[in-house]
């Protein structure tokens, strides 16, 4: 049989939509300053007959002031990993989160 190779843009789209869903925001929410370009994808291994692709993410996004950044980043990373693996059947090696900004209570997050 053949193999399945998924374009990096597809992984980026899945992760981006997954994060928007997790945060409860529309993907066109300009106020929060989180865009698809904030999701970087690195394919560590392409799919072959015997192996699944390995994928790594680096995601930059804002966090809410006063919240635990560690809990927030762990929750986002777990949500992205589960979404990508469930949808593609590929292996997510890591989801690295970079907090790029702080959102205050009166702002949307």
Residue pairs with C-beta under 8 A, 6 or more apart in sequence:
1 49
2 49
3 47
3 48
3 49
4 47
4 53
4 89
5 46
5 47
5 53
6 47
6 53
6 88
6 90
8 41
8 43
10 88
11 41
11 43
11 55
11 57
11 84
11 88
12 36
12 39
12 40
12 41
13 36
14 83
14 84
14 87
14 88
15 39
15 41
15 57
15 59
15 80
15 83
15 84
15 95
16 27
16 36
16 38
16 39
17 27
17 83
18 79
18 80
18 83
18 84
19 34
19 39
19 59
19 61
19 76
19 79
19 80
20 26
20 27
20 29
20 34
21 79
22 75
22 76
22 79
22 80
23 32
23 34
23 109
25 32
25 34
25 108
25 109
27 36
29 108
31 107
31 108
32 62
32 103
32 107
32 108
32 109
33 62
33 100
33 101
34 61
34 62
38 59
38 60
38 61
38 100
39 57
39 58
39 59
40 57
40 58
40 59
41 55
41 56
41 57
42 55
42 56
42 57
42 58
43 53
43 54
43 55
43 56
44 53
44 54
44 55
44 56
44 93
45 51
45 53
45 54
46 53
47 53
47 90
52 89
52 90
52 91
53 88
53 90
53 91
54 90
54 91
54 93
55 84
55 90
55 91
55 92
55 93
56 92
56 93
56 94
56 95
56 96
57 80
57 84
57 92
57 94
57 95
57 96
58 96
58 98
59 76
59 77
59 80
59 95
59 96
59 97
59 98
60 97
60 98
60 99
60 100
61 76
61 97
61 98
61 99
61 100
62 99
62 100
62 101
62 102
62 103
62 109
63 69
63 72
63 73
63 99
63 101
63 102
63 103
63 109
64 72
64 102
64 103
64 104
64 105
64 109
65 102
65 103
65 104
65 105
66 105
69 99
73 97
73 99
76 95
76 97
77 95
77 96
77 97
78 95
80 92
80 95
81 92
81 95
84 90
84 92
85 91
85 92
103 109
